[in-house]
Amino acid sequence: MDRSIAKQPAGRGGWLTEAQLTLALAWPLVLTNLSQFALSLTDALFLGHVSTEALAAATIGGNLYFAALAPAFGLALAAAPMCAQTRGRGRGHVRGQRRDVRAALWACLGICLPVWLVMWQTETVLLALGQQPVLAVLAGDYVRALMWGQPFFCAFVVLRGFLAAEQRPRAALVVSFASIALNIPLNYWLIWGGLGVPPLGVVGAGIASAVCNIAAFAGLLALIARDRHLRRFRILGRFWRFDAARLREVARIGLPIAGSMALEIGVFATATLTIGWLGAVPVAAHAIAMQIASMTFMVPMGIAQAATARVGLMAGANRLREAAQAGWIGIGLGTGFMALSCVALLAFAVPLAWLFLNAENPGAAETAALGASLIVVAGLFQLADGVQAVAGGALRGLKDTQVPMLLAGFGFWVVGLPLGITLALWGGFGAVGIWVGLAVGILLVAGLMLARWMRLSASGGLTLRRLRA
């Protein structure tokens, strides 16, 4: 067992210590998520001032991109619980974590190639789904530029999971902020042109984000190589070796995570495509609300990543009571933040919507009004979104990923999306109807995830042992 784990107090005295450790791990992860999210946010802010069509196209293309990214992203996220439990077991953890990282990287690279084929045909896919031709063309151009950074983004996520297991997340934070510092001038230069480069519009935004993803992975790898503690892992040592056992574990843990992500991202992508049938203004308003809701979601997502690492670490060390404790603390922290987020979104919906728009552009006032309405709906589901995110992260720490995938599928696809489409297309509520349906789906998934965690954490060590085995 890791000595740092053995020193942590158990029982009631450990609640405060665990909260401090979770916060110490979570805040760099939260800021890392926010900085990575700022890549797409920067694209939206710049493109929203180009035209409503440019913002709408990048939103539609971005949703298809993230839906196609889900399989590789899910496999990348498997590295965090694997490394955490390997470290918790202690003996041989250096070589074990290197094998975990290597297998996750191989899995991500293997899945990226077929995914690229889908991304390359974005325009064709969107036209087949009934999207407006002008938006489909622009979206296709955007994704074809953006896709080249995908493998590097997934590799960054793998390394970030390894650093979280080692309780050293700050290197990823430094690199992420540096990538944002790079993305802003790149967007300005490539979107509007200059220094011999013609204005590239949405293509420029895609190129800028791809370059930043490549730079983030290279920078994180360099920082790991320079750190005296992390250097001893030789994280890419013998990278060419095929490790069937670890690859099977990545698939066992990661594919259900990928399935859950595909179900959730797919719901929002389908919602975006459905709103696309209503015109450019509803899509632009939807894009604004999505950017705001996604930004607030980065905080519970970071707390969820910390919960995965803390729960996995304790489960790997056979400290099952503390594993349950870590999960509950994470859920409480995520819920507390999202309560504040709810109040902020309800109070400042209108000014938040105008941040993304140029008042002189046609349709800006209509887009802002609708966007503010959608932000209000987003505010109402903040609490539920925080609960479902952190509860899912705690369950991943136990390597429990299959049941959460089924719960997400039921809540989002059986209930939320059909309700939203019904309200939007036949109920006459338009984009607001879609968002109401999404809110109901998120609320249901949150309740199911929380019930799953309550059952496992309350049923004692035997259940936790079985999940960990």
PEBEL-V841157 format. One record per pair of residues at least 6 apart in sequence whose ideal C-beta (glycine too) atoms are under 7 Angstrom apart, sorted by the first residue. I is the first residue (numbers start at 1). J is the second residue. Records with the same first field share a line. If there is no record, write none. Layout:
I=J / J
This chain:
1=90 / 317
2=87 / 88 / 90 / 317
5=88 / 313 / 317
8=14 / 17
9=17
10=321 / 322
14=322 / 325
15=325
18=322 / 325 / 326 / 329
19=329
21=310
22=306 / 307 / 310 / 326 / 329 / 330 / 333
25=164 / 167 / 169 / 306 / 309 / 310
26=302 / 303 / 306 / 333
28=169 / 170 / 173
29=164 / 169 / 302 / 305 / 306
30=298 / 299 / 302 / 303
31=173
32=160 / 169 / 172 / 173 / 176 / 302
33=298 / 301 / 302
34=295 / 298
35=176 / 177 / 179 / 180
36=176
37=294 / 295 / 298
38=180
39=183 / 209 / 212
40=62
41=291 / 295
42=183 / 184 / 187
43=58 / 187 / 205 / 209
44=55 / 58 / 287 / 291 / 356
45=356
46=187 / 191 / 205
47=54 / 55 / 58 / 202 / 205
48=55 / 356 / 357
49=358
50=191 / 201
51=361
52=280 / 281 / 284 / 361 / 363 / 367
53=134 / 135 / 138 / 280
54=138 / 201 / 202
55=284 / 287
56=135 / 280 / 283 / 284 / 287
57=135 / 138 / 139 / 142 / 202
58=142 / 202 / 205
59=272 / 283 / 286 / 287 / 290
60=126 / 131 / 135 / 139 / 272 / 276 / 283
61=122 / 139 / 140 / 142 / 143
63=268 / 269 / 272
64=122 / 125 / 143 / 269
65=119 / 143 / 146 / 147
66=265
67=262 / 265 / 266 / 269
68=115 / 118 / 119
69=115 / 150
70=258 / 261 / 262 / 265
71=111 / 115 / 258 / 262
72=108 / 111 / 112 / 115 / 150 / 154
73=154 / 157 / 258 / 261
74=254 / 255 / 257 / 258 / 261
75=104 / 107 / 108 / 111 / 250 / 254 / 258
76=104 / 108 / 154 / 157 / 158
77=157 / 161 / 254 / 257
78=104 / 250 / 253 / 254 / 257
79=100 / 101 / 104 / 158 / 161 / 162
80=161 / 164 / 165 / 305 / 308 / 309
81=253 / 308 / 312 / 396 / 397 / 399
82=100 / 249 / 253
83=97 / 100 / 101 / 161 / 162 / 165
84=165 / 308 / 309 / 312 / 313 / 316 / 397
85=312 / 315 / 316 / 468
86=93 / 96 / 97 / 100 / 316
87=93 / 97 / 165 / 166 / 313 / 316
88=312 / 313 / 314 / 315 / 316 / 317
89=316
94=232 / 233
97=162 / 165 / 233
98=233 / 234 / 235 / 237
99=243 / 246
100=246
101=158 / 162 / 235
102=239 / 243
103=243 / 246 / 247 / 250
104=158 / 250
105=155 / 158
106=247
107=247 / 250 / 251 / 254
108=151 / 154 / 155 / 158
109=151
112=150 / 151 / 154
116=147
119=143 / 147
120=144
122=139 / 140 / 143 / 144
123=136 / 137 / 139 / 140
126=136 / 139 / 140
127=133 / 136
129=273
130=277
131=273 / 276
132=276
135=276 / 280
138=202
141=202 / 203
142=202 / 203 / 205 / 206
143=206
145=203 / 206 / 207 / 210
146=206 / 209 / 210
148=210
149=209 / 210 / 213 / 214
152=213 / 214 / 217
153=213
155=217
156=216 / 217 / 220
159=220 / 221 / 224
160=172
162=235
163=169 / 171 / 172
164=305 / 309
165=309
166=230
168=230
171=220 / 223 / 224
172=220
174=223
175=216 / 219 / 220 / 223
176=216
178=219
179=212 / 215 / 216
182=212 / 215
183=208 / 209 / 212
186=208 / 211
187=204 / 205 / 208
189=195 / 197
190=197 / 200 / 204 / 207 / 208
191=199 / 200 / 201 / 204 / 205
192=199
193=199 / 200
224=230 / 235
225=231
253=399 / 401
256=401 / 402 / 405
257=396 / 401
259=405
260=404 / 405 / 408
263=405 / 408 / 409 / 412 / 413
264=408 / 412
267=412 / 413 / 416 / 417 / 438 / 441
270=417
271=417 / 420 / 434 / 438
272=283 / 286
274=421 / 424 / 434
275=282 / 283 / 286 / 431 / 434
276=283
278=430 / 431
281=363 / 366 / 367 / 370
282=370 / 430 / 431
284=367
285=367 / 370 / 371 / 374 / 431
286=374 / 431
288=353 / 356 / 371
289=371 / 374 / 375 / 378 / 435
291=356
292=345 / 352 / 375 / 378
293=378
296=341 / 382
297=385 / 389
299=337
300=334 / 337 / 338 / 385 / 386 / 389 / 390
301=389
303=330 / 333 / 334 / 390
304=330 / 334 / 389 / 390 / 392 / 393
305=393
306=330
307=326 / 327 / 330 / 390 / 393 / 394 / 397
308=393 / 396 / 397
310=326 / 397
311=323 / 326 / 327 / 394 / 397 / 398
312=397
314=322 / 323 / 326
315=323 / 397 / 398 / 464 / 468
320=461 / 464 / 465
323=397 / 464
324=457
327=394 / 397 / 453 / 457
328=457
330=390 / 393 / 394
331=387 / 390 / 391 / 394
334=386 / 387 / 389 / 390
335=383 / 386 / 387
337=386
338=382 / 383 / 385 / 386
339=383
341=382
342=379 / 382 / 383
345=375 / 378 / 379 / 382
346=376 / 379
349=372 / 375 / 376
350=372
352=375
353=368 / 371 / 372 / 375
354=368
357=364 / 367 / 368
358=364
370=431
373=432
374=431 / 432 / 435
377=432 / 435 / 436 / 439
380=439
381=439 / 442 / 443
384=442 / 443 / 446
385=442
387=446 / 449 / 450
388=442 / 445 / 446 / 449
391=449 / 450 / 453
392=404 / 449
394=453
395=404 / 452 / 453
398=456 / 464 / 467 / 468
399=467 / 468
400=456 / 467
403=452
404=449 / 452
407=445 / 448 / 449 / 452
408=445
411=441 / 444 / 445 / 448
412=441 / 445
415=440 / 441 / 444
416=437 / 438 / 440 / 441 / 444
417=437 / 441
419=437 / 440
420=433 / 434 / 436 / 437 / 438
421=437
423=429 / 433 / 436 / 437
424=430 / 431 / 433 / 434
427=433
429=436
456=463 / 464
